[in-house]
Amino acid sequence: MRHAGWKCAVALSAIFATAAQAQDSNQELAKKLSNPVASMISVPFQFNYDRGYGPNDGNKSTLNIQPVIPFHLNADWTVISRTILPVTSQNDIAGPSGSQFGLGDTLQSFFFSPARPTESGIIWGAGPAFLIPTATDDLLGGEKWGIGPTVVVLKQDGEWTYGALANHIWSFAGSDERNDISSTFLQPFLSYTTKDAWTFSLNSESTYDWKADEWSVPINFNISKLFTIDKQPISLGAGVRYWAAAPDNGPEGLGFRVTMTFLFPE
């Protein structure tokens, strides 16, 4: 009986140790999702809903498909490809403009990032960003090609991740009938990840249009949970956002966001 008891205790210890390791692994994966230049393939699907556009109180639903793919140049440097391809459905966003559905313009960024943080724990990446006119409707994109620099700087300290991502896009080609683009994007972010892989995040995805002299400032609060289904890590999240500033044609008030991210750790 004593031997059986010992065997049972050892088995239970192994089970709890495996569970603890899985929990730690999920926490580390969740923290990597808070790092825009983490060396990990991920495929986020981000659904956003906003309203209050124009005099007809138009609304917009956007599914952003955002694959992140790292490429290892050597032992010291990695290039991280980040793509944002929006699929949009919108109604009356420019007065009585009817409904549109289709692709928007694609933003493609490449971050050259050191494989390891600095001695002080700083993680950073910088490189070019490209605006590609993939919109399938005039009201879903700007019909302009654009290019500019992008940079991200962050630090992960225990359960906390904090930093900022920025880019600036200038148009250089495209339809002469559409307005030129000179736009700055600023995304300060702060997140806290628990040991059981819950992440609470706060950020702003602010844009300044230098041509129109207008700010768009949504403040986002999101909660997500990372778990594993048949060995596949998945993160599910939801949140709300408040438009602190926006152009006269909207959006306004509160919007919401739902996310689902598939992770493919190396």
C-alpha positions as CSV (number, residue, x, y, z in Angstrom):
1,M,0.0,0.0,0.0
2,R,2.9,2.3,0.8
3,H,4.4,1.7,-2.6
4,A,1.0,2.4,-4.2
5,G,0.7,5.6,-2.2
6,W,4.1,6.8,-3.3
7,K,3.3,6.0,-7.0
8,C,0.1,7.9,-6.7
9,A,1.9,10.9,-5.1
10,V,4.6,10.9,-7.8
11,A,1.9,10.7,-10.6
12,L,0.0,13.6,-9.1
13,S,3.2,15.6,-8.8
14,A,4.0,14.9,-12.4
15,I,0.5,16.0,-13.5
16,F,0.7,19.2,-11.5
17,A,4.2,20.0,-12.7
18,T,3.0,19.5,-16.3
19,A,0.0,21.8,-15.7
20,A,2.3,24.4,-14.2
21,Q,4.7,24.2,-17.1
22,A,1.7,24.6,-19.5
23,Q,0.5,27.5,-17.5
24,D,3.9,29.2,-17.6
25,S,4.1,28.5,-21.3
26,N,0.7,30.1,-22.0
27,Q,1.7,33.2,-20.0
28,E,4.9,33.6,-22.0
29,L,3.0,33.2,-25.3
30,A,0.4,35.7,-24.1
31,K,3.2,38.1,-23.3
32,K,4.7,37.6,-26.7
33,L,1.4,38.7,-28.2
34,S,1.9,42.0,-26.4
35,N,5.2,42.4,-28.2
36,P,4.7,43.6,-31.8
37,V,8.2,42.3,-32.8
38,A,8.1,39.0,-31.0
39,S,9.9,36.2,-32.9
40,M,6.7,34.1,-33.4
41,I,4.3,33.6,-36.2
42,S,0.8,34.7,-35.3
43,V,-2.4,35.4,-37.3
44,P,-4.8,37.8,-35.6
45,F,-8.3,38.4,-36.8
46,Q,-9.5,41.7,-35.3
47,F,-13.1,42.8,-35.7
48,N,-14.0,46.4,-35.0
49,Y,-17.4,48.2,-35.0
50,D,-17.7,52.0,-34.9
51,R,-20.6,54.4,-35.5
52,G,-21.4,58.1,-35.8
53,Y,-20.0,58.8,-39.2
54,G,-21.3,61.9,-41.0
55,P,-24.7,63.6,-40.7
56,N,-26.5,60.2,-41.2
57,D,-24.9,58.6,-38.2
58,G,-23.2,56.0,-40.4
59,N,-21.5,52.9,-39.2
60,K,-18.5,50.7,-40.1
61,S,-17.5,47.1,-39.4
62,T,-14.0,46.1,-40.2
63,L,-12.2,42.8,-39.9
64,N,-8.5,43.3,-39.9
65,I,-6.5,40.3,-41.0
66,Q,-3.0,40.8,-39.5
67,P,-0.5,38.0,-40.0
68,V,2.9,38.5,-38.3
69,I,5.8,36.5,-39.7
70,P,9.5,36.7,-38.5
71,F,12.4,35.9,-40.8
72,H,15.8,35.2,-39.1
73,L,18.6,37.0,-41.0
74,N,21.3,35.6,-38.7
75,A,21.9,34.9,-35.0
76,D,21.7,38.6,-34.1
77,W,18.9,40.1,-36.3
78,T,15.3,39.3,-37.3
79,V,13.0,40.9,-39.8
80,I,9.3,40.9,-38.7
81,S,6.7,41.2,-41.4
82,R,3.4,42.7,-40.1
83,T,0.5,43.0,-42.5
84,I,-2.9,44.7,-42.0
85,L,-5.5,43.8,-44.6
86,P,-9.0,45.3,-43.7
87,V,-12.3,43.8,-44.9
88,T,-14.9,46.4,-44.4
89,S,-18.7,46.7,-44.4
90,Q,-20.0,50.3,-44.0
91,N,-23.2,52.3,-44.4
92,D,-23.7,56.1,-45.0
93,I,-20.2,57.1,-43.7
94,A,-20.2,60.1,-46.0
95,G,-23.8,61.3,-45.6
96,P,-26.3,59.3,-47.8
97,S,-23.5,57.4,-49.5
98,G,-25.2,54.0,-49.3
99,S,-23.4,50.7,-48.4
100,Q,-20.0,49.4,-49.4
101,F,-18.4,46.0,-48.8
102,G,-14.9,44.8,-49.7
103,L,-11.2,45.2,-49.1
104,G,-9.6,48.3,-47.9
105,D,-6.0,49.5,-48.4
106,T,-3.2,47.3,-47.1
107,L,-0.5,48.4,-44.7
108,Q,2.7,46.3,-44.9
109,S,5.5,46.9,-42.4
110,F,8.9,45.4,-41.9
111,F,10.7,45.7,-38.6
112,F,14.5,45.0,-38.4
113,S,14.9,44.0,-34.8
114,P,17.8,42.6,-32.7
115,A,17.3,39.0,-31.6
116,R,17.9,39.9,-28.0
117,P,16.9,42.9,-25.8
118,T,19.4,45.5,-24.8
119,E,21.2,45.3,-21.4
120,S,18.5,47.4,-19.9
121,G,15.8,45.2,-21.3
122,I,14.7,47.4,-24.2
123,I,13.2,45.7,-27.2
124,W,13.0,47.6,-30.5
125,G,12.5,47.4,-34.2
126,A,12.5,49.8,-37.1
127,G,12.1,49.7,-40.8
128,P,9.8,50.7,-43.7
129,A,6.1,50.7,-44.0
130,F,4.1,50.6,-47.3
131,L,0.5,51.6,-48.1
132,I,-0.8,49.5,-50.9
133,P,-4.1,50.6,-52.6
134,T,-6.0,47.3,-52.5
135,A,-9.4,48.8,-51.8
136,T,-12.2,47.4,-54.0
137,D,-14.3,50.6,-53.7
138,D,-13.6,54.3,-53.8
139,L,-15.0,54.8,-50.3
140,L,-13.0,52.0,-48.8
141,G,-9.5,53.4,-49.6
142,G,-7.5,56.4,-50.7
143,E,-6.3,55.1,-54.2
144,K,-2.8,56.1,-53.2
145,W,0.5,54.3,-52.9
146,G,2.4,55.3,-49.7
147,I,5.7,54.8,-48.0
148,G,7.4,55.9,-44.7
149,P,9.3,54.8,-41.6
150,T,8.0,52.7,-38.8
151,V,9.4,52.1,-35.3
152,V,8.5,50.2,-32.1
153,V,10.1,50.4,-28.7
154,L,9.0,48.5,-25.6
155,K,10.0,46.8,-22.4
156,Q,8.6,43.7,-20.7
157,D,9.1,43.8,-16.9
158,G,7.5,40.8,-15.1
159,E,3.8,40.7,-16.0
160,W,3.9,44.2,-17.5
161,T,4.5,45.3,-21.1
162,Y,4.7,48.9,-22.1
163,G,5.9,50.8,-25.1
164,A,4.9,52.5,-28.3
165,L,4.6,51.9,-32.0
166,A,4.6,54.7,-34.6
167,N,4.7,55.2,-38.4
168,H,4.4,58.0,-40.9
169,I,3.1,57.5,-44.4
170,W,3.5,59.9,-47.4
171,S,1.7,59.1,-50.6
172,F,4.0,59.1,-53.7
173,A,1.7,57.8,-56.5
174,G,-1.9,57.0,-57.3
175,S,-5.0,58.7,-58.5
176,D,-4.6,62.5,-59.1
177,E,-8.2,63.0,-58.2
178,R,-7.7,61.8,-54.6
179,N,-6.1,63.8,-51.8
180,D,-2.4,63.3,-51.0
181,I,-1.6,61.5,-47.8
182,S,0.7,62.6,-45.0
183,S,-0.4,60.7,-41.9
184,T,1.3,59.9,-38.6
185,F,0.2,56.9,-36.5
186,L,1.0,56.7,-32.8
187,Q,0.2,53.7,-30.6
188,P,1.3,53.9,-27.0
189,F,0.4,50.6,-25.2
190,L,0.3,49.1,-21.7
191,S,-0.6,45.5,-20.8
192,Y,-0.6,43.2,-17.8
193,T,-0.5,39.4,-18.2
194,T,-1.5,37.1,-15.4
195,K,0.1,33.7,-14.6
196,D,-3.0,32.0,-16.1
197,A,-2.6,33.9,-19.4
198,W,-5.2,36.6,-19.0
199,T,-4.1,39.9,-20.5
200,F,-5.5,43.3,-19.7
201,S,-4.4,46.0,-22.2
202,L,-4.9,49.7,-22.7
203,N,-3.7,51.6,-25.8
204,S,-4.5,54.4,-28.2
205,E,-4.3,54.1,-32.0
206,S,-4.1,57.8,-32.8
207,T,-3.7,59.2,-36.3
208,Y,-2.8,62.8,-37.2
209,D,-3.7,63.9,-40.8
210,W,-1.2,66.6,-41.7
211,K,-3.2,67.6,-44.8
212,A,-6.5,68.1,-43.0
213,D,-5.0,69.1,-39.7
214,E,-7.2,66.6,-37.8
215,W,-6.7,64.0,-35.1
216,S,-8.4,60.6,-34.7
217,V,-7.9,59.3,-31.1
218,P,-9.6,56.1,-30.1
219,I,-8.7,54.8,-26.6
220,N,-9.0,51.0,-26.4
221,F,-9.4,48.7,-23.4
222,N,-9.2,45.0,-24.1
223,I,-9.3,41.7,-22.1
224,S,-8.0,38.5,-23.7
225,K,-7.3,34.9,-22.6
226,L,-4.8,32.5,-24.2
227,F,-5.6,28.8,-24.1
228,T,-4.8,25.6,-26.1
229,I,-7.1,23.5,-28.1
230,D,-5.6,20.2,-29.4
231,K,-2.1,21.7,-29.1
232,Q,-3.1,24.8,-31.0
233,P,-2.6,28.1,-28.9
234,I,-5.4,30.5,-29.4
235,S,-6.1,33.9,-27.9
236,L,-9.6,35.3,-27.7
237,G,-10.3,38.8,-26.6
238,A,-12.9,41.6,-26.5
239,G,-13.0,45.2,-25.5
240,V,-14.4,48.7,-25.9
241,R,-13.1,51.9,-27.2
242,Y,-13.9,55.6,-26.8
243,W,-13.3,58.1,-29.5
244,A,-11.7,61.0,-27.6
245,A,-11.2,62.9,-30.8
246,A,-12.2,62.4,-34.5
247,P,-12.8,64.5,-37.6
248,D,-16.2,66.2,-38.1
249,N,-17.5,63.3,-40.1
250,G,-17.0,60.8,-37.2
251,P,-16.8,58.3,-35.7
252,E,-18.2,59.2,-32.3
253,G,-18.8,57.7,-28.9
254,L,-18.2,54.1,-28.1
255,G,-17.1,51.2,-30.3
256,F,-16.2,47.6,-29.6
257,R,-13.5,45.1,-30.7
258,V,-13.4,41.3,-30.8
259,T,-10.2,39.4,-31.5
260,M,-9.1,35.8,-32.3
261,T,-5.4,35.1,-32.7
262,F,-3.8,31.8,-33.8
263,L,-0.2,31.3,-32.5
264,F,2.5,29.2,-34.1
265,P,5.4,29.3,-31.7
266,E,8.8,28.1,-32.9
